[in-house]
Every structure is written in C-alpha cells, then in structure tokens.
Amino acid sequence: MIDQGKDTLDVRLLRAALMFIMRLLFRIEYLGLERVPKSGPLLIVANHVTYFDPFWITTPIRRTVRFMAWDRIFAQRLSSALFRWLGAFPVNLDNPKFGAYKTALQVLKRGEVLMIFPEGGRSPDGSLQPFKEGAAYLALRTGATILPVVVHGGRNVWSAKMTLPRPSKVRVEFLDPITKDDFDTGAAELTDRVRSVILEHQRRDAQC
C-alpha cells in the first residue's frame, strides 16, 4: 500500500504526477487544506458523485489514508491490486458492517485517516443523498475527528448517467473539523449535523 505520509522520492513523484494530471484535466482547486489535522485518528466524510473522488480528495494529504471501496472492484485481480495499493479495502454494500467495520476500527485506532462516503454509493444526479450512520458510529467509538469535505463539479466530469468522463472544473473544499469535544449527541444527530454542513456548502456553491 502506498503511504502518502512518507516523504520519499517515489511518493513525491506519484503525488506530483497525479496533481499534474488533475490540474491538466480538471483544473482542480483546493480550499481549506490547512484544516486537515496533521496527526491523530481522522474520518474524512465527503459527498460522492464520481469514481475519481478518492483521488481528488487524498492526493494533497500528506498522511496515510485508507478508504472503503465496493467489493465487486476486488473481484478482478488487476483492479484489486491497484485499489489495495492505493489504500482501499472492500465493503459489501448490502452488508457494510461485515468485515469492513472491523478494518475501519483498526485504521482509526492506529491513528490513521479513513475516508468514508456516507451516501453508500455515487449520487445518481449529483444531489446529496441520505447519509448512513457508519461514520458517526466510528467517530463516537474511537473519538476520531470528523473532517467534512465537499467535491464541487464532479457531476460535470463523470456522473452516474455518463458512460465516460470528460474534462471539467473541480473544486475540493475541506471544511471545519468536528472534534470529539463536540460529540454531545448520538449517531443519528451527528450524522445529520455532518450532512447539513456539507449540504449547506453545496448549496452556497450552486448560488455563486
């Protein structure tokens, strides 16, 4: 697995190559990178429209990042090897708690970063879908900080209705972290809070 937390030549070259491609194809822009905690268990919670979302979000983050991916991706040897190398582990969308939850706990207990798309899959039209409560349960269980992230413009690149992606402007916005000191509610309330923050910034961007 690639460890983006390492400052080695191969990791620097990979990051630079990915960033060059993303700037060339998507004119990608990052806002709020300074809000990413440099240490401690972290849950990145983001909206999900395209298969590019994990790469758009994690490339500038200089930490070890793991993320859940649809288990069918791991059925093919090549795609399985690639996604595992990038830090992914499989989740069964019909039974997400099976296996993936235990792995997620281990990632956070090691003080690493876990990225979750709580909609459970790609949004069919770019609008924010209802959130599952898994991320909130993990945060309450481990005390991990939650970092809401909004990907703007993804539906213009590769929505669920598009066969192939196309170049278009993308902005990735890192919002204010929610720390364990703010966990004064249950999983349902915490889930609603995170979703509301992401939805607010989505709507604000649409009005600009």
C-alpha positions in Angstrom: 0.0 0.0 0.0 1.3 3.5 -0.8 1.9 5.6 2.3 1.4 9.2 1.4 2.7 10.1 4.8 6.2 9.2 3.8 8.4 11.9 2.2 10.2 9.5 -0.1 11.1 10.1 -3.7 8.6 7.6 -5.1 5.8 9.1 -3.1 6.7 12.6 -4.1 6.9 11.7 -7.8 3.5 9.9 -7.6 1.8 12.9 -5.9 3.3 15.3 -8.4 2.2 13.1 -11.4 -1.3 12.8 -10.0 -1.5 16.6 -9.3 -0.3 17.4 -12.8 -2.9 15.2 -14.4 -5.7 16.6 -12.2 -4.7 20.2 -12.9 -4.5 19.5 -16.6 -7.8 17.7 -17.0 -9.9 19.2 -14.2 -8.2 22.5 -13.3 -8.5 21.2 -9.8 -8.6 23.7 -6.9 -8.2 23.0 -3.2 -9.8 25.1 -0.5 -9.1 24.7 3.3 -6.2 22.3 3.1 -4.9 23.9 6.3 -7.9 22.4 8.1 -6.6 18.8 7.7 -5.3 17.6 11.1 -1.6 16.6 10.8 -2.0 13.7 13.3 -4.5 11.6 15.2 -7.4 9.4 14.0 -9.3 11.2 11.3 -12.5 10.5 9.4 -12.9 12.2 6.1 -16.6 12.4 5.2 -17.5 13.5 1.7 -20.2 13.6 -0.9 -19.8 11.1 -3.7 -20.5 11.5 -7.4 -17.6 10.0 -9.3 -15.1 7.2 -9.1 -12.4 10.0 -9.1 -13.5 11.4 -5.7 -10.9 9.4 -3.6 -8.0 10.6 -5.8 -9.2 14.2 -5.9 -9.5 14.3 -2.1 -6.5 12.4 -1.0 -3.7 13.5 -3.4 -2.7 16.6 -1.4 -3.0 15.0 2.0 0.4 14.0 3.4 -0.9 11.2 5.6 -1.7 7.5 5.3 -5.3 7.4 4.0 -7.5 4.3 3.8 -10.9 4.1 2.2 -13.7 1.7 1.6 -14.5 0.6 -2.0 -17.2 -1.5 -3.5 -16.3 -5.2 -3.0 -17.0 -6.0 -6.7 -14.0 -4.0 -7.6 -11.8 -6.5 -5.8 -13.2 -9.4 -7.9 -10.7 -8.7 -10.7 -7.0 -9.3 -9.9 -5.7 -6.1 -11.6 -8.2 -3.7 -10.1 -7.9 -5.4 -6.7 -4.2 -5.0 -6.7 -4.4 -1.4 -7.8 -7.1 -0.3 -5.2 -5.3 -2.1 -2.4 -2.1 -0.4 -3.3 -3.9 2.9 -3.1 -5.2 2.1 0.4 -8.7 0.7 -0.3 -10.3 -2.2 1.4 -13.6 -3.9 0.3 -17.0 -3.2 1.7 -20.2 -5.2 0.9 -22.9 -2.5 0.1 -25.6 -5.0 1.1 -24.0 -5.7 4.5 -21.4 -3.0 5.1 -20.8 -3.9 8.8 -19.5 -7.3 7.7 -15.6 -7.2 7.9 -15.3 -3.6 6.8 -16.3 -2.2 10.2 -13.6 -4.1 12.0 -11.0 -2.9 9.5 -12.2 0.7 9.8 -11.8 0.5 13.6 -8.3 -0.8 13.3 -7.3 2.0 10.9 -8.6 4.7 13.3 -7.1 3.0 16.4 -3.7 3.2 14.6 -4.2 7.0 14.4 -4.6 6.9 10.6 -7.0 8.5 8.2 -10.2 6.8 7.0 -12.3 8.2 4.1 -16.0 7.4 4.0 -18.7 8.3 1.5 -21.8 8.0 3.8 -24.2 8.1 0.9 -23.2 4.5 0.4 -22.6 4.9 -3.3 -22.4 7.5 -6.1 -25.2 10.0 -6.2 -27.3 9.4 -9.3 -27.8 13.1 -10.1 -25.2 15.0 -8.0 -27.7 15.9 -5.2 -26.7 14.9 -1.7 -28.4 11.6 -0.7 -29.3 10.5 2.8 -26.3 9.5 4.9 -25.8 6.2 6.6 -24.7 6.4 10.2 -21.5 4.3 10.0 -19.1 7.2 10.1 -20.8 8.7 13.2 -20.6 5.3 15.0 -16.9 5.0 14.2 -16.3 8.6 15.4 -18.2 8.0 18.7 -16.5 4.7 19.2 -12.9 5.9 18.6 -13.0 9.7 19.3 -11.7 10.3 15.8 -12.1 13.8 14.4 -14.5 14.2 11.5 -13.4 16.3 8.6 -16.4 17.2 6.2 -15.3 17.6 2.6 -17.3 18.8 -0.4 -16.3 18.0 -4.0 -17.8 20.6 -6.3 -18.3 19.9 -10.0 -17.9 16.2 -10.0 -21.2 15.6 -11.8 -19.9 17.5 -14.8 -16.9 15.2 -15.0 -18.5 11.7 -14.6 -22.0 11.4 -13.2 -23.7 8.1 -12.9 -25.6 8.9 -16.1 -22.4 9.4 -18.2 -20.6 6.4 -19.9 -17.2 8.1 -20.0 -15.6 11.0 -18.0 -14.9 14.4 -19.6 -12.7 17.3 -18.5 -14.3 20.0 -16.4 -13.5 22.3 -13.4 -13.4 20.6 -10.0 -13.0 22.2 -6.5 -12.4 20.3 -3.4 -13.3 22.1 -0.2 -12.1 21.0 3.3 -14.5 22.3 6.0 -14.0 22.9 9.7 -13.2 19.7 11.6 -15.7 18.3 14.2 -13.7 17.0 17.2 -14.7 14.6 19.9 -15.3 17.6 22.2 -18.3 18.4 20.1 -19.7 14.8 20.2 -22.6 15.7 22.6 -25.2 13.7 20.6 -25.9 10.3 19.3 -25.0 8.8 15.9 -28.2 9.9 14.2 -27.8 13.5 15.3 -24.1 13.6 14.5 -24.9 12.2 11.1 -27.5 14.9 10.4 -25.0 17.5 11.6 -22.3 16.5 9.2 -24.7 16.1 6.3 -26.2 19.6 7.0 -22.7 21.2 6.9 -21.9 19.5 3.5 -25.3 20.3 2.1 -25.0 24.0 3.1 -21.7 24.4 1.3 -23.1 22.6 -1.8 -26.0 25.0 -2.0 -23.8 28.0 -1.4 -21.5 27.0 -4.3 -24.6 26.5 -6.5 -25.7 30.0 -5.8 -22.4 31.6 -6.8 
